[in-house]
Amino acid sequence: MKNSKMFAIVLTLVFSLFFSSAVMAQEKKPKEENKKSKEQLVVPASTIDFKAQLKSTNSSLESLGKLIEDGRKNAEVNTLLAASMILFLEENSTKMKAQITGMDLLKEATTLATTQKNTAALGTVKAFWESPLFGNDKDKAKEVASTITNVEQELASNRGPGAKVVDVKVENFTNYTIYVYVDGTYKGYINSGYYIVYNNIGTGWTDFYAETDNIWSSSQGKYIYYYWSNSYNLTNYDYTYETDFTWSVY
């Protein structure tokens, strides 16, 4: 029964990964800083021939490298978990391992979800660690469960000191994908030209922050990134269907 339930979670994950769409996706003061030196070196998945290393005939492995890199670039926990699932199942079938393994990606997804304080993603991560097909580590699952509890307690008190009644619309008018944080908590990414609405943000002074991926600057000869930040005193302006506050990033 537990395995059937896990497969249902996995199928839902994969379905939502390929069929979900971003809703049409913040203040300005872009600055340039070099943060490349602080990043950990990871193996570029696009350079790995998973079919050859796993000695498999599964044609879906041909696009696995791109899937992994997309998950890393867009900071998508579910994408990394989907790739992890594929590798776990293939490793079990062929009894081989590639340069990047299912366990590698599960650990990467766990770190990402923890950094993002994404309780929904952490719940899926926990299920992967519990499953005999994937992480198969009850102690790690308990650790993730503890993380979820801590994050929930933290989120209950931050994002504005007042009642959680404000709807905030964030618009991305830049030419880049931006990654949005509200009071230091990661909320998700917004593609160029799109917006997203975050519901039930607390009233009172609230910090907004967004940043881009690392971008290669040929003029400076290094990687740079842009970021935007500001603080606003949020108020529940009315009780209509209109959003209470809009943060536009240019």
C-alpha positions in Angstrom: 0.0 0.0 0.0 2.8 2.4 0.9 4.6 1.7 -2.4 1.3 2.3 -4.3 0.9 5.6 -2.5 4.4 6.6 -3.3 3.9 5.8 -7.0 0.8 8.0 -6.9 2.9 10.9 -5.5 5.6 10.3 -8.1 3.1 10.3 -11.0 1.5 13.5 -9.7 4.9 15.1 -9.5 5.9 14.1 -13.0 2.5 15.2 -14.4 2.7 18.6 -12.7 6.3 19.1 -13.8 5.5 18.8 -17.5 2.0 20.2 -17.6 2.1 23.1 -15.1 2.4 26.6 -16.4 3.7 29.8 -14.7 1.2 32.5 -14.1 2.0 35.9 -15.8 5.1 36.8 -13.6 9.7 43.3 -9.1 11.7 47.8 -7.6 14.6 48.7 -9.3 18.2 49.5 -8.2 20.0 46.7 -10.0 23.6 46.2 -8.8 26.3 44.0 -10.0 28.3 41.7 -7.7 30.4 38.6 -8.2 29.0 35.7 -6.3 30.4 32.9 -8.5 33.4 32.2 -6.3 31.1 31.2 -3.4 29.3 28.5 -5.4 30.1 24.8 -5.0 31.4 23.1 -8.1 28.8 20.6 -9.5 29.1 18.2 -12.4 27.3 19.7 -15.5 24.6 17.1 -16.2 24.5 18.1 -19.8 28.0 16.6 -20.3 27.0 13.1 -19.1 25.9 10.3 -21.4 23.5 8.6 -19.0 22.5 5.9 -21.5 26.1 4.8 -21.9 27.1 5.1 -18.2 24.0 3.2 -17.1 24.3 0.7 -20.0 20.6 1.3 -20.8 18.5 1.4 -23.9 16.0 3.9 -22.3 15.7 6.7 -24.8 14.3 9.1 -22.1 17.8 9.2 -20.7 19.0 11.2 -23.7 17.2 14.4 -22.4 17.9 13.7 -18.7 20.9 16.0 -18.6 18.8 18.9 -19.8 16.1 18.1 -17.3 18.6 18.2 -14.5 20.2 21.5 -15.7 16.8 23.1 -16.0 16.0 22.1 -12.4 19.3 23.6 -11.2 18.9 26.8 -13.3 15.3 27.5 -12.2 15.8 26.2 -8.6 13.0 23.7 -9.0 12.9 21.0 -6.3 10.3 19.0 -8.1 12.3 18.9 -11.3 15.4 17.5 -9.5 13.2 15.0 -7.7 11.7 13.8 -11.0 15.2 13.3 -12.4 16.2 11.6 -9.2 13.3 9.2 -9.6 14.3 8.3 -13.1 17.8 7.6 -12.1 16.8 5.5 -9.0 14.5 3.3 -11.2 17.1 3.0 -13.9 19.9 2.1 -11.4 17.7 -0.6 -9.9 17.0 -2.0 -13.4 20.6 -2.0 -14.8 22.5 -2.3 -11.5 24.7 0.5 -12.8 25.4 4.1 -11.7 26.2 7.2 -13.7 28.4 10.1 -12.7 25.4 11.7 -11.2 23.2 9.3 -9.2 19.6 9.3 -8.0 20.9 9.8 -4.5 23.0 12.7 -5.5 20.0 14.5 -6.9 17.8 13.6 -3.9 20.4 15.2 -1.6 20.6 18.2 -3.9 16.8 18.6 -3.9 16.7 18.3 -0.1 19.3 21.1 0.3 17.4 23.3 -2.2 14.0 22.8 -0.5 15.6 23.5 2.9 17.3 26.7 1.7 14.1 27.8 0.0 12.1 27.0 3.2 9.6 25.4 0.8 7.3 23.3 3.0 5.4 21.8 0.1 8.6 20.6 -1.6 10.0 19.4 1.7 6.9 17.2 2.1 7.7 15.5 -1.2 11.3 15.2 -0.3 10.3 13.5 2.9 8.2 11.0 1.0 11.2 10.2 -1.3 13.5 9.6 1.8 10.9 7.3 3.3 10.4 5.2 0.1 12.3 1.9 -0.2 12.5 2.6 -3.9 14.4 5.9 -3.5 16.1 7.3 -0.4 15.1 4.4 1.9 16.4 6.3 5.0 13.9 6.7 7.8 16.2 8.8 9.9 16.7 11.3 7.1 12.9 11.4 6.6 12.5 12.3 10.3 15.2 15.0 9.9 13.2 16.5 7.0 10.0 16.3 9.0 11.7 18.2 11.8 12.8 20.8 9.3 9.2 21.2 8.0 8.0 21.8 11.6 10.7 24.4 12.2 10.0 26.2 8.9 6.3 26.3 9.6 6.8 27.8 13.0 9.2 30.4 11.5 6.8 31.3 8.7 3.9 31.7 11.1 5.6 34.7 12.6 7.5 36.3 9.8 6.4 38.0 6.5 4.9 41.0 8.3 3.9 41.2 12.0 0.2 41.6 11.5 -2.7 39.6 10.2 -2.0 37.4 7.2 -4.5 39.1 4.9 -2.6 40.9 2.2 -2.4 39.7 -1.4 0.8 40.8 -3.1 1.3 40.9 -6.9 4.9 40.8 -8.1 5.5 41.8 -11.8 8.7 41.0 -13.7 9.4 43.7 -16.4 13.1 42.7 -16.6 14.7 40.7 -19.4 15.6 38.0 -16.9 14.1 35.3 -14.8 14.0 36.5 -11.2 13.9 34.6 -7.9 11.7 36.2 -5.3 12.0 36.4 -1.5 9.6 37.8 1.0 11.1 38.6 4.4 14.0 36.3 3.5 11.8 33.3 2.6 12.0 32.1 -1.0 8.7 32.3 -2.8 9.6 31.0 -6.3 10.8 32.3 -9.7 9.1 34.5 -12.2 10.0 34.5 -15.9 10.5 37.7 -17.8 7.2 39.4 -18.7 5.1 37.5 -16.2 3.7 38.0 -12.7 2.5 36.0 -9.8 0.2 36.7 -6.8 1.2 35.7 -3.3 -1.7 35.4 -0.9 -2.0 35.9 2.8 1.1 37.9 3.4 1.2 39.7 6.8 0.4 43.3 7.3 3.2 45.7 8.5 6.7 46.3 7.3 7.8 43.5 4.9 11.0 43.0 3.0 11.0 42.2 -0.7 14.0 40.9 -2.6 14.6 39.5 -6.1 17.7 38.4 -7.9 18.7 36.9 -11.3 20.9 33.9 -12.2 24.6 34.4 -12.6 25.2 36.2 -16.0 28.5 36.2 -17.8 29.7 39.8 -18.4 32.2 39.8 -21.3 33.1 43.4 -20.5 34.0 42.6 -16.9 35.3 39.1 -17.6 33.3 37.6 -14.7 29.9 36.4 -13.7 27.6 39.0 -12.3 24.0 39.1 -11.1 21.3 41.7 -10.6 19.2 42.2 -7.5 16.3 44.4 -6.4 15.2 45.0 -2.8 12.8 47.3 -0.8 10.6 47.3 2.3 7.0 48.3 2.4 4.4 48.8 5.1 1.7 46.5 3.8 -2.0 47.2 4.6 -5.1 45.3 3.9 -6.5 48.1 1.7 -9.9 46.6 0.8 -11.8 43.4 0.6 -12.3 43.3 -3.2 -10.9 40.8 -5.6 -8.1 43.2 -6.6 -4.6 42.6 -5.1 -3.8 44.8 -2.2 -0.2 45.6 -3.3 1.9 45.4 -6.4 5.7 45.3 -6.6 7.0 45.9 -10.1 10.6 45.0 -11.0 12.2 46.8 -13.9 
